[in-house]
């Protein structure tokens, strides 16, 4: 597919000039997005731009949650769209297109984190004993925008696992397989992230 000649920035303009938001609602619904796919596959630039505009705000928010800073998130967003448009032929139409797209952006963010060694896990799992608890926490009471800002402050490995489990809905088995860990490690990292978020939220309340 001859999409984004000279990379995506030359087609849509520089990403930092676009006013990104962290809205959790894309401009177009799932069925509208799926109707754009055939035209995008055929190289229709108008359809491609519409798909980009519909997905970009939500996927930018996703990228920010994983990498923690806007310039890096913009780079990950760009790579994610390049991957998405090059893989449109693999979308079978089964299930939500947005869900399919989210997986691509999550994988793109994870690839970036691996390249920068941000997912190296050095904490002793034993230090996390006693943190396991499924009871309600202050994390569940905070607003989306505030939570996104606090998640960005977590260490990269804990932030990644928190995002995958709490935000994206991956199981511990899926997270462990994706990151090359065991489930005990992913569970302990998740709980450490929750505890750290609780501490930061309590700090906001003071």
C-alpha positions as CSV (number, residue, x, y, z in Angstrom):
1,X,0.0,0.0,0.0
2,X,1.4,3.3,-1.0
3,X,0.3,5.2,2.1
4,X,2.1,8.2,3.8
5,X,4.8,9.0,1.3
6,X,7.7,10.3,3.2
7,X,6.2,9.1,6.4
8,X,3.0,10.2,8.0
9,X,4.1,13.7,9.2
10,X,4.4,14.8,5.5
11,X,0.9,13.7,4.8
12,X,-1.0,15.1,7.8
13,X,1.5,17.8,8.9
14,X,3.6,17.9,12.0
15,X,1.9,16.1,14.9
16,X,2.8,18.8,17.5
17,X,0.6,21.3,15.6
18,X,-2.5,19.2,16.1
19,X,-4.6,20.0,19.2
20,X,-4.8,16.5,20.8
21,X,-7.2,15.8,23.5
22,X,-7.5,12.9,26.0
23,X,-11.2,12.4,25.3
24,X,-12.3,8.8,25.6
25,X,-14.8,9.2,22.7
26,X,-13.5,9.3,19.1
27,X,-15.4,11.5,16.6
28,X,-16.9,8.5,14.8
29,X,-18.6,5.4,16.1
30,X,-17.4,1.9,15.6
31,X,-19.8,1.1,12.6
32,X,-18.7,4.4,10.9
33,X,-15.1,3.4,11.3
34,X,-15.7,0.0,9.8
35,X,-17.4,1.5,6.8
36,X,-14.2,3.4,6.0
37,X,-12.0,0.3,5.9
38,X,-12.7,-0.8,2.3
39,X,-12.0,2.7,0.9
40,X,-8.9,3.0,3.0
41,X,-7.7,-0.3,1.6
42,X,-8.2,0.9,-1.9
43,X,-6.0,4.0,-1.2
44,X,-8.7,6.6,-0.9
45,X,-6.9,9.5,0.8
46,X,-10.1,11.1,2.0
47,X,-11.2,7.9,3.8
48,X,-7.7,7.5,5.3
49,X,-7.8,11.0,6.6
50,X,-11.2,10.5,8.1
51,X,-10.1,7.3,9.8
52,X,-7.0,9.0,11.1
53,X,-9.1,12.0,12.5
54,X,-11.6,9.6,14.1
55,X,-9.0,7.4,15.9
56,X,-6.2,9.8,16.6
57,X,-7.5,11.5,19.8
58,X,-8.3,8.2,21.5
59,X,-5.1,6.5,20.4
60,X,-3.0,9.5,21.4
61,X,-4.5,9.2,24.9
62,X,-3.6,5.5,24.8
63,X,0.0,6.2,23.8
64,X,0.4,8.9,26.5
65,X,-0.7,6.3,29.1
66,X,2.0,3.9,28.0
67,X,5.0,6.2,27.4
68,X,4.3,9.0,29.8
69,X,5.3,12.1,27.8
70,X,3.7,13.8,24.8
71,X,6.6,14.0,22.3
72,X,7.3,10.3,22.6
73,X,3.6,9.5,22.5
74,X,3.4,11.5,19.2
75,X,6.2,9.3,17.8
76,X,4.5,6.1,18.9
77,X,1.2,7.4,17.5
78,X,2.8,7.9,14.1
79,X,4.4,4.5,14.1
80,X,1.0,3.0,15.2
81,X,-0.8,4.6,12.3
82,X,1.8,3.4,9.8
83,X,1.4,-0.1,11.2
84,X,-2.4,0.2,11.1
85,X,-2.7,1.3,7.5
86,X,-0.1,-1.3,6.3
87,X,-2.1,-4.0,8.0
88,X,-5.7,-3.1,7.0
89,X,-5.9,-6.2,4.8
90,X,-5.5,-8.4,7.9
91,X,-8.7,-7.0,9.5
92,X,-11.3,-9.7,8.9
93,X,-14.3,-7.6,9.9
94,X,-15.0,-9.9,12.9
95,X,-15.4,-7.9,16.1
96,X,-14.9,-4.2,16.7
97,X,-12.5,-2.3,14.3
98,X,-11.6,0.0,17.1
99,X,-10.7,-2.9,19.3
100,X,-8.5,-4.3,16.5
101,X,-6.8,-0.9,16.1
102,X,-6.2,-0.6,19.9
103,X,-4.2,-3.8,19.8
104,X,-2.0,-2.4,17.2
105,X,-1.3,0.8,19.2
106,X,-0.7,-1.1,22.4
107,X,1.8,-3.4,20.6
108,X,3.5,-0.4,19.0
109,X,3.8,1.2,22.5
110,X,5.2,-2.0,23.9
111,X,7.7,-2.3,21.1
112,X,8.9,1.2,21.9
113,X,9.3,0.4,25.6
114,X,11.2,-2.7,24.7
115,X,13.6,-0.8,22.5
116,X,14.3,1.6,25.3
117,X,14.7,-1.1,27.9
118,X,11.9,0.5,29.9
119,X,10.3,-2.9,30.6
120,X,13.4,-4.3,32.4
121,X,12.1,-5.7,35.7
122,X,14.5,-5.4,38.6
123,X,12.3,-5.4,41.7
124,X,12.3,-8.3,44.0
125,X,8.9,-10.0,43.8
126,X,9.2,-10.8,47.5
127,X,9.0,-7.1,48.3
128,X,5.5,-7.1,47.0
129,X,4.1,-9.7,49.5
130,X,1.1,-8.5,51.3
131,X,0.1,-6.1,48.6
132,X,-2.5,-8.4,47.0
133,X,-6.0,-7.1,47.5
134,X,-9.0,-6.9,45.3
135,X,-11.0,-4.5,47.5
136,X,-12.0,-1.1,46.2
137,X,-9.3,1.5,46.3
138,X,-9.1,5.3,45.8
139,X,-8.0,4.6,42.2
140,X,-11.6,3.8,41.4
141,X,-12.8,7.1,42.6
142,X,-10.6,9.5,40.6
143,X,-11.5,11.1,37.3
144,X,-10.2,9.9,33.9
145,X,-8.0,12.9,33.2
146,X,-6.5,12.9,36.7
147,X,-5.8,9.2,36.6
148,X,-4.1,9.5,33.2
149,X,-1.7,12.1,34.6
150,X,-0.9,10.0,37.6
151,X,-0.4,6.8,35.6
152,X,2.2,8.7,33.5
153,X,4.2,9.1,36.7
154,X,4.5,5.4,37.4
155,X,7.7,3.5,36.6
156,X,7.5,2.2,33.0
157,X,7.1,-1.5,33.8
158,X,4.3,-0.9,36.4
159,X,2.6,1.7,34.2
160,X,2.6,-0.8,31.3
161,X,1.1,-3.6,33.3
162,X,-1.5,-1.3,34.9
163,X,-2.5,-0.1,31.5
164,X,-2.8,-3.5,30.0
165,X,-4.8,-5.0,32.9
166,X,-7.0,-2.1,34.1
167,X,-7.4,0.0,30.9
168,X,-7.1,-2.4,28.1
169,X,-8.6,-5.5,29.8
170,X,-5.8,-8.0,29.2
171,X,-5.7,-11.0,31.5
172,X,-2.6,-11.7,33.6
173,X,-1.9,-14.7,31.4
174,X,-1.9,-12.5,28.3
175,X,0.2,-9.8,29.9
176,X,2.8,-12.4,31.0
177,X,2.9,-14.0,27.6
178,X,3.2,-10.6,25.8
179,X,6.0,-9.3,28.1
180,X,7.8,-12.6,28.6
181,X,7.1,-12.7,32.4
182,X,5.4,-15.1,34.8
183,X,1.9,-14.3,36.2
184,X,3.2,-13.8,39.7
185,X,5.4,-10.9,38.5
186,X,2.6,-9.2,36.6
187,X,0.3,-9.5,39.6
188,X,2.9,-8.1,41.9
189,X,3.6,-5.2,39.5
190,X,-0.1,-4.4,39.2
191,X,-0.5,-4.3,42.9
192,X,2.6,-2.1,43.3
193,X,1.1,0.2,40.7
194,X,-2.2,0.4,42.5
195,X,-0.5,1.1,45.9
196,X,1.6,3.9,44.3
197,X,-1.5,5.4,42.7
198,X,-3.3,5.3,46.0
199,X,-0.4,7.2,47.6
200,X,-0.4,9.8,44.8
201,X,-4.2,10.2,45.1
202,X,-4.0,10.7,48.8
203,X,-1.3,13.3,48.2
204,X,-3.8,15.2,46.0
205,X,-6.4,15.1,48.7
206,X,-4.2,16.8,51.3
